[in-house]
Amino acid sequence: MSTYRAAFRLTILLAAVAGLGQPPAGPNFRISGTVVNALSGQPLSHTQVAIGPPQNGAAQAMTTAEDGHFAFQNLRAGKYWLAGEHKGFVRQAFDEHEGFSTAIAVGPNLISENLIFRLRPDAVISGTIFDEQNEPVRGAQVMLFQRSIQNGLRSTYSRGQEMTDDLGRYRFSQLHAGTYFVVVSAQPWYAQHGRTVKNVMCEGCEPSTAFAPDEARSALDVVYAITYYPGATDANDARPIMVKPGERVTADITLTPVPALNVRIKLARTLSPESQGVTVSQRVFDADSINVQAESLVTAKGEMTIAGLPPGHFVLTFISVGKEHSGREVEVDVTGDTEISQSEGTPASAVTGVVKLDGSLALPQRAYVLLRSRASGAAFESRISAKGEFDFQNRPLPPGTYEVSVFTNQRAAVKTIEATGAKVTGHSIEIANATPVRLIVTLSQGLGQVAGIALREARPLAGALIVLVPEHPENNAPLFRRDQSDSDGTFSLPNVLPGKYTVVAIEDG
């Protein structure tokens, strides 16, 4: 990646910037070119190609000829997206990179013909999950992770999951080239975690049950640890799968059972099962958490037993339900049967709040609030109700700094954040203790647009990465905007909150 030499680095005091106008002209122009395989350069016949205006408007579609050629006639001046799809080639836009692409500008003295549209073939990762007897494991949860750069940070994030079929097979298709990891979570079909139980009596308590001592365990009380390709139980030993465009990779994994372990927990105070809940999770790669199947029992003595765990590092999240939700996280390394105290954990905060739109309650549809930990990258998501309310009471947040983002189908951006129980800096909040946090997030519809042209040696540069960087970026990540320059070098960064920014252009970024 090389910084664009003849580009610009501007500091803009933004109030509202108008977009570039479209030149009026009659339908006298064309978009034409040839679709080819990006690896071999061979023309792709019978490819579905479509164009359409970036905003509202009808799309046009056609099928390429035997030589891969396509042509759209009688077009008005303006910009058009261009996309193609072929068997073995997932739908792609022209010069697409991570969801951004180059639109084709049509008009006088603009090049919109004889284009070379390079489609990258799909990659596939597939395999079979086996048990210790080399028998297929059906119903196993197989997760795919990809290591790449997201939001300017290199991270490993989830790309999806599949359940194995009756023959233990899984398949991830329509993948782009990149670095992937395969992770499996499953339970032995024959495992018996229900152990011999005994009555536990206490004065004034109803009879209850608890898990039996270690020596009374069943020989079938076994589990599979979360397993990383090719068979590791530690994320640091996971083998990356380097996938090239069009490649078919086989990644088989064999699971090995281990004796299940117990974690006995002394609760901070005696609670009934109705008022105390716990979830068990295990972090994978960059703070992605996988819920771990385990059995829990709160006894009349104020103790809890988590049973059916493999060796490993786990996060136990306790949620107490009363007049106010409260939470606590306990991290524990399990190498054998373990005893811990809930009071050893880190207090966590129940976060609630409301989203407003320029001072009035917002009524967004399919909208949600996202809090992302700056330290770990872990993301916490809550849907916004019809009244604009959200809450994280069922997933209390440990102390730390979190970036606050709101995703909605409305044209709006976070303008201000007010908080009770947390410190606000820009678009981030800092939670210091277990005090309940209440947020008021105000969205603004008074947004501007930054538009311009990327030049290289005084000529328009297509396909350049354009980034709008806010002042104090460490506290304002949600204000970043990104685009890819179009065929005439122009770009547009929409929905920009008024403020001070730096614009950066990068060639081959």
VEXDREN-596681 format. One record per residue (C-alpha): x negated, y negated, z. Coordinates in pm, 1 decimal, decimal comma. Layout:
N
X  Y  Z
X  Y  Z
...
This chain:
509
X  Y  Z
0,0  0,0  0,0
-154,6  -327,6  -108,1
-41,2  -674,1  -5,7
92,6  -866,2  -302,4
-181,9  -1113,0  -395,5
19,7  -1370,5  -587,9
330,1  -1347,8  -373,0
423,9  -1569,5  -83,9
431,7  -1588,0  291,1
686,6  -1854,2  382,6
821,3  -1977,0  713,3
1184,5  -2077,1  668,2
1404,9  -2275,1  904,3
1732,9  -2123,2  800,1
2077,1  -2273,8  832,5
2260,1  -2125,7  532,4
2099,2  -2049,0  200,3
2309,4  -2004,9  -114,0
2259,5  -1703,6  -337,6
2136,1  -1709,5  -690,7
2410,4  -1777,3  -943,5
2484,0  -1545,6  -1233,6
2441,3  -1707,9  -1576,8
2768,0  -1718,8  -1771,4
2745,1  -1540,7  -2099,5
2957,2  -1326,8  -2326,2
2940,8  -945,9  -2349,3
2644,8  -930,6  -2586,3
2383,1  -734,7  -2392,5
2276,5  -373,4  -2336,7
2117,9  -150,4  -2077,5
1943,2  143,4  -2238,8
1666,9  387,6  -2169,5
1564,1  749,0  -2121,0
1606,4  970,1  -1813,6
1301,9  1187,5  -1748,1
1180,6  1433,6  -1487,6
950,3  1228,2  -1264,0
708,3  1523,9  -1232,9
682,3  1649,0  -1589,8
795,1  1345,7  -1787,1
1030,5  1567,8  -1984,6
1358,8  1406,4  -2096,1
1666,8  1524,9  -1905,0
1964,5  1593,1  -2128,5
2320,6  1606,7  -1995,4
2238,7  1373,8  -1705,7
2523,5  1172,5  -1558,7
2423,2  804,9  -1570,9
2630,1  518,3  -1433,1
2604,9  141,4  -1399,6
2807,8  -117,2  -1212,0
2791,2  -466,7  -1065,5
2636,2  -496,1  -715,5
2959,1  -642,3  -578,3
3315,2  -551,7  -671,3
3375,9  -431,1  -1023,0
3436,6  -123,2  -1229,0
3154,3  121,3  -1294,2
3075,1  273,5  -1633,7
2940,2  624,2  -1681,5
2805,8  839,3  -1961,3
2605,8  1156,6  -2024,0
2258,3  1143,7  -2174,1
2190,9  1291,0  -2516,9
1956,9  1584,5  -2583,6
1660,4  1347,4  -2576,5
1768,6  1200,1  -2240,4
1870,7  871,5  -2398,5
2151,4  651,3  -2264,2
2290,8  311,8  -2364,2
2561,9  85,1  -2224,7
2692,6  -166,5  -2477,5
2867,5  -503,1  -2470,1
2760,7  -610,6  -2121,2
2797,1  -953,4  -1973,2
2493,9  -1128,4  -1826,6
2438,2  -1043,1  -1462,9
2297,3  -764,4  -1250,0
2388,0  -397,7  -1255,3
2291,7  -103,6  -1039,5
2178,6  203,3  -1232,2
2212,7  557,8  -1096,7
2163,1  908,2  -1231,9
2245,4  1264,1  -1128,5
2147,9  1599,8  -1276,7
2156,2  1961,8  -1165,5
1867,8  1999,6  -923,4
1832,5  1621,5  -895,7
2038,5  1454,6  -622,9
2202,4  1124,8  -721,4
1937,5  851,0  -728,4
1930,7  482,2  -808,2
1672,2  326,8  -1038,8
1328,8  317,0  -869,7
1492,2  411,1  -538,2
1292,5  396,2  -213,2
1452,7  481,5  122,3
1797,4  360,6  22,3
1677,0  49,5  -162,7
1651,6  24,9  -540,8
1590,6  -212,1  -829,8
1895,4  -355,2  -1003,9
1879,0  -425,0  -1377,3
1911,8  -795,2  -1465,2
2086,8  -853,1  -1798,4
2077,6  -1178,4  -1990,8
1878,2  -1394,5  -2234,2
1503,9  -1322,8  -2234,3
1543,7  -1040,1  -1978,8
1423,6  -684,1  -2034,3
1708,8  -436,0  -1989,5
1640,6  -191,1  -2272,4
1403,0  100,3  -2329,3
1390,8  168,9  -1956,5
1225,3  483,5  -1824,0
1449,5  622,7  -1549,7
1242,5  874,7  -1350,6
1448,6  1121,8  -1148,5
1270,4  1312,6  -872,3
1378,7  1678,9  -843,9
1522,3  1803,9  -515,6
1313,7  1998,8  -268,5
1448,4  2287,1  -58,7
1346,5  2436,4  276,8
1506,1  2770,8  359,6
1433,8  3078,2  564,5
1554,9  3347,0  802,6
1559,2  3352,4  1182,8
1458,6  3691,1  1330,1
1468,9  3829,3  1684,1
1200,1  4034,8  1856,1
1328,8  4351,3  1684,0
1295,1  4184,8  1342,8
1673,9  4169,0  1319,3
1841,6  3854,5  1182,1
1983,1  3609,1  1436,5
2322,3  3479,6  1333,8
2474,2  3162,2  1473,5
2136,3  3008,4  1555,9
2116,1  2629,7  1548,9
1845,0  2528,7  1300,0
1740,4  2162,4  1303,7
1540,0  1976,1  1042,8
1319,7  1679,4  1137,0
1127,6  1447,3  909,4
821,0  1241,2  991,9
817,0  904,5  817,2
833,4  531,4  879,8
1165,3  392,8  1003,0
1220,1  30,0  1093,2
848,2  -28,7  1058,5
750,6  249,0  1300,5
617,8  595,0  1221,9
846,8  845,9  1388,2
990,8  1194,7  1361,8
1368,3  1187,9  1337,1
1652,4  1430,4  1279,6
1760,2  1496,7  920,0
2038,9  1743,6  994,9
2118,0  2088,8  1121,5
2260,5  2418,7  1000,7
2390,0  2736,0  1163,9
2246,1  3063,8  1039,9
2481,5  3298,6  855,6
2541,6  3667,2  929,3
2205,0  3750,3  773,1
2021,2  3491,7  982,2
1963,6  3261,6  684,9
1960,1  2882,3  668,5
1900,6  2634,8  385,8
1830,8  2260,9  365,4
1862,8  2131,4  9,4
1854,8  1798,2  -174,2
1543,1  1690,8  13,9
1301,3  1421,3  -92,8
927,4  1476,7  -76,7
788,8  1432,2  273,1
672,8  1591,0  596,3
927,5  1809,4  777,0
959,2  2027,9  1086,8
1202,1  2313,6  1150,6
1328,5  2371,8  1506,7
1554,2  2653,0  1632,6
1778,6  2682,9  1937,9
1952,4  3015,1  2001,6
2057,9  3263,2  2269,3
1992,1  3640,3  2270,0
2320,6  3808,9  2183,7
2273,2  4062,6  2463,2
2174,2  3815,0  2737,0
2362,9  3836,8  3065,9
2321,7  3522,8  3271,8
2605,0  3613,2  3508,2
2404,4  3754,7  3796,7
2515,3  3935,2  4111,5
2673,3  3672,1  4335,0
2729,9  3639,3  4708,1
2970,4  3442,5  4921,8
2843,8  3124,5  5078,8
3032,1  3010,3  5386,1
3024,2  2678,8  5565,0
3235,2  2535,6  5843,1
3551,3  2387,7  5697,1
3464,6  2492,2  5339,4
3637,5  2724,9  5102,0
3441,3  3037,7  5009,7
3214,3  2975,8  4714,4
2952,6  3161,2  4516,7
2585,6  3110,5  4438,3
2332,7  3279,5  4217,6
2166,0  3577,8  4375,1
1802,8  3584,0  4490,3
1532,8  3647,9  4233,8
1500,3  4018,3  4310,7
1866,7  4078,8  4224,2
1840,6  3955,6  3867,3
1947,1  4159,1  3570,8
1682,0  4280,8  3326,6
1897,5  4124,3  3055,4
1874,4  3779,7  3211,6
1657,6  3643,0  2928,3
1656,9  3338,0  2700,7
1491,8  3199,5  2389,4
1294,3  2881,5  2430,8
1342,6  2608,4  2172,5
1113,5  2729,1  1894,8
923,2  2527,2  1633,9
808,1  2666,4  1301,8
616,5  2894,9  1271,0
688,9  3021,9  1627,0
559,9  2766,1  1877,2
745,9  2665,6  2193,2
557,3  2335,7  2230,5
623,2  2045,4  1993,2
250,5  1972,0  1984,9
195,7  2311,8  1821,1
466,4  2269,3  1558,0
334,7  2313,4  1203,4
435,0  2034,9  962,7
584,7  2146,2  632,7
452,1  1928,8  350,9
714,5  1921,6  77,8
656,8  1796,0  -275,9
932,1  1692,5  -520,7
1105,0  2000,9  -661,0
924,9  2239,5  -425,0
1096,6  2544,3  -268,9
951,1  2624,2  73,6
1026,1  2932,2  284,0
999,5  2890,6  661,4
1089,1  3209,3  854,2
1081,3  3204,1  1234,9
1074,6  3492,3  1485,3
1217,9  3427,6  1832,4
1072,2  3588,3  2144,7
1282,3  3631,2  2462,1
1143,1  3532,6  2802,2
1284,4  3580,4  3154,4
1535,8  3312,4  3243,0
1445,7  3076,3  3525,3
1636,9  2888,4  3796,2
1614,2  2530,2  3913,0
1764,7  2480,0  4258,8
1851,6  2119,9  4334,5
1925,2  1958,9  4668,0
2185,5  1697,3  4588,8
2150,4  1345,0  4724,1
2474,8  1402,0  4913,6
2728,5  1681,9  4937,4
2958,3  1658,6  4637,1
3228,8  1873,8  4491,3
3200,4  2003,2  4134,1
3476,3  1759,6  4038,2
3267,1  1455,5  4136,4
2924,0  1570,2  4019,6
2814,8  1665,3  3668,5
2478,2  1745,3  3519,2
2347,2  1784,9  3166,3
2021,4  1952,7  3074,9
1825,9  1835,4  2773,1
1482,7  1882,6  2624,8
1301,2  1613,1  2429,2
1186,5  1701,0  2080,5
922,1  1493,5  1901,5
992,5  1119,1  1932,5
1241,7  1134,5  2219,0
1515,7  1312,1  2025,6
1696,2  1520,7  2286,5
1855,6  1860,1  2241,4
2115,4  1976,0  2488,9
2011,1  2302,7  2649,9
2265,6  2571,1  2723,5
2252,3  2655,8  3093,1
2482,4  2753,5  3377,8
2528,7  2528,7  3679,0
2700,9  2580,1  4013,1
2752,8  2334,1  4297,4
2768,5  2518,0  4630,8
2947,2  2414,7  4945,4
2610,8  2338,6  5102,5
2548,2  2047,0  4867,4
2305,2  2233,5  4648,8
2317,9  2297,4  4277,3
2158,9  2578,0  4079,8
2079,2  2548,6  3710,4
2029,1  2897,8  3569,9
1933,9  3042,2  3233,4
1641,9  2809,8  3151,3
1326,3  2904,1  2961,9
988,7  2763,4  3068,8
945,0  2403,3  2955,3
990,4  2035,7  3037,2
1351,3  1930,4  3091,1
1550,5  1618,6  3168,3
1837,3  1667,3  3413,3
2092,7  1387,0  3399,0
2329,6  1364,3  3696,4
2654,8  1171,4  3669,2
2859,7  1095,1  3979,7
3220,5  1002,3  3913,3
3385,7  778,1  4171,2
3493,6  417,7  4198,2
3184,2  337,3  3993,5
2993,8  572,4  3769,5
2633,6  621,5  3871,3
2355,3  828,6  3728,1
2010,8  962,3  3793,9
1755,1  1138,6  3575,2
1516,8  1402,6  3704,0
1235,1  1529,3  3483,6
1102,8  1869,7  3577,5
842,7  2112,7  3444,7
981,9  2463,5  3476,3
717,0  2735,3  3484,5
892,8  2955,5  3738,2
1187,0  2929,1  3974,4
1177,7  2570,3  4095,8
1328,9  2367,5  4377,5
1371,5  1991,4  4348,4
1568,2  1711,5  4509,9
1806,0  1491,8  4318,7
1674,0  1193,6  4515,0
1335,0  1240,1  4342,1
1486,5  1131,4  4013,5
1490,8  794,5  3843,6
1808,0  592,9  3907,2
1996,9  521,6  3586,7
2242,5  244,5  3505,4
2596,8  278,5  3378,2
2624,9  24,7  3095,8
2959,1  -118,6  2987,4
3053,6  -422,7  2786,3
3264,7  -597,3  2529,8
3199,0  -719,0  2176,1
3337,0  -1058,0  2074,0
3352,6  -1222,7  1735,1
3261,6  -1592,6  1753,9
3414,5  -1612,8  2100,1
3726,3  -1403,0  2044,8
3770,3  -1032,0  2099,7
3662,2  -835,1  1798,3
3879,5  -558,9  1664,4
3628,3  -368,9  1450,7
3701,5  -36,3  1288,3
3451,2  250,3  1307,1
3205,1  19,4  1481,8
2953,8  108,6  1749,6
2687,8  -36,8  1978,0
2337,1  108,7  1963,3
2082,4  69,7  2242,8
1732,1  183,7  2144,8
1454,7  231,9  2399,0
1147,9  36,0  2297,6
918,8  273,0  2490,3
1043,6  610,1  2364,8
1254,4  527,8  2059,6
1548,9  718,0  2209,7
1882,5  585,7  2084,2
2208,7  566,5  2279,3
2532,5  507,6  2091,5
2883,8  410,3  2201,4
3194,2  355,3  1990,8
3367,6  17,6  2018,3
3737,6  42,8  2103,9
4017,6  -149,6  1936,8
3987,9  -399,3  2224,0
3618,9  -451,1  2155,2
3507,5  -252,2  2461,3
3226,9  2,7  2489,8
3062,3  200,0  2768,8
2771,6  432,6  2838,2
2906,8  557,8  3171,8
2880,3  920,9  3067,3
2518,0  867,6  2964,2
2352,8  634,3  3218,6
2035,0  466,1  3096,1
1705,6  483,5  3287,9
1505,5  164,1  3350,7
1340,3  16,0  3043,5
1375,3  -231,2  2758,1
1642,9  -165,7  2496,6
1715,0  -329,6  2161,6
2084,2  -409,5  2116,6
2245,1  -363,7  1774,7
2606,5  -361,6  1658,7
2711,1  -180,0  1342,9
3049,7  -275,2  1199,6
3228,5  -296,6  867,6
3265,7  -670,8  920,0
3018,5  -922,8  784,2
2869,9  -1018,9  1119,8
2549,0  -1009,0  1321,5
2464,7  -1025,2  1691,3
2441,1  -1392,1  1787,1
2406,2  -1386,5  2165,2
2388,9  -1133,0  2447,6
2494,7  -1204,6  2804,2
2422,0  -954,0  3077,7
2501,0  -891,3  3441,5
2252,8  -652,8  3602,7
1991,9  -680,8  3323,2
1752,6  -941,5  3181,9
1811,6  -1063,5  2826,3
1527,0  -1161,8  2592,1
1632,3  -1230,6  2235,7
1818,2  -921,0  2115,7
1677,8  -696,1  2389,0
1781,6  -620,9  2745,8
1559,8  -505,7  3031,9
1712,1  -271,4  3289,0
1509,7  -266,4  3610,8
1711,5  -47,7  3848,7
2031,5  148,7  3891,1
2256,1  -155,8  3915,7
2558,8  -127,4  3683,7
2506,2  -338,5  3371,1
2780,2  -539,5  3202,3
2715,4  -685,7  2855,7
2898,6  -946,9  2651,5
2781,0  -924,3  2291,3
2894,0  -1205,6  2063,8
2886,5  -1158,0  1688,1
2866,8  -1443,4  1440,6
3017,8  -1461,6  1094,9
2835,7  -1788,4  1021,0
2555,9  -1611,6  838,7
2322,5  -1729,8  566,0
2138,8  -1570,2  276,7
1774,9  -1591,0  172,6
1718,2  -1550,6  -200,6
1412,1  -1592,9  -418,8
1181,7  -1436,8  -674,1
868,2  -1226,7  -634,7
590,6  -1320,3  -879,0
264,7  -1152,8  -965,2
25,1  -1362,6  -1171,1
317,9  -1593,9  -1250,5
531,0  -1305,5  -1382,6
838,9  -1153,7  -1217,5
753,1  -843,4  -1014,9
1013,4  -566,8  -1002,5
1026,9  -310,5  -721,1
845,7  -518,3  -457,0
931,4  -461,2  -91,1
1074,1  -783,3  57,6
1097,4  -818,7  436,4
1247,7  -1101,1  640,3
1065,6  -1109,4  975,4
1227,7  -1301,1  1265,0
1035,4  -1524,0  1502,1
930,2  -1320,0  1807,7
989,8  -989,8  1626,8
913,0  -780,7  1934,9
1243,9  -892,2  2090,7
1452,2  -934,2  1775,4
1424,4  -613,3  1574,7
1796,3  -619,6  1474,9
1732,6  -946,5  1284,8
1493,9  -790,8  1032,0
1627,6  -779,5  676,8
1490,3  -586,8  381,0
1539,2  -574,0  5,2
1368,9  -451,1  -310,7
1314,2  -696,8  -595,4
1520,1  -643,1  -910,2
1398,9  -613,1  -1268,1
1370,0  -992,9  -1298,9
1179,0  -1018,0  -969,2
1470,5  -1170,8  -779,4
1583,0  -1057,7  -436,1
1856,7  -1139,5  -186,0
1855,1  -1094,8  192,0
2215,1  -1122,4  316,9
2380,1  -1161,6  656,3
2097,4  -1366,9  806,8
2156,5  -1528,2  1144,3
2040,2  -1893,6  1152,6
1687,5  -1916,7  1291,3
1319,5  -1917,7  1201,9
1178,6  -1639,7  983,7
880,6  -1530,6  777,1
931,2  -1377,5  430,9
679,2  -1114,5  318,9
650,0  -943,2  -21,2
450,9  -619,8  -60,2
373,8  -448,7  -389,9
429,0  -72,1  -380,5
544,3  -112,5  -20,6
